């Protein structure tokens, strides 16, 4: 049974890691990061709804008095 030749594995793995590192560096180099992020003002708008000014209550049919 022939033995597996592992003499080139170190060179192959090392070259793969170096090329992977270079590709990741190029990917990060091409990415554009925002230089000065500015804060946007959060303005709250008051929406007027018809039920805002009056008192409302929702009655469940089970809570109503029993009608005979």
Secondary structure, 3 states (H helix, E strand, C coil): CCCCCCCCHHHHHHHHHHHHHHHHHHHHHHCCCCCCCCCCCCCCCCCCCCCCCCCCCCCCCCCCCCCC
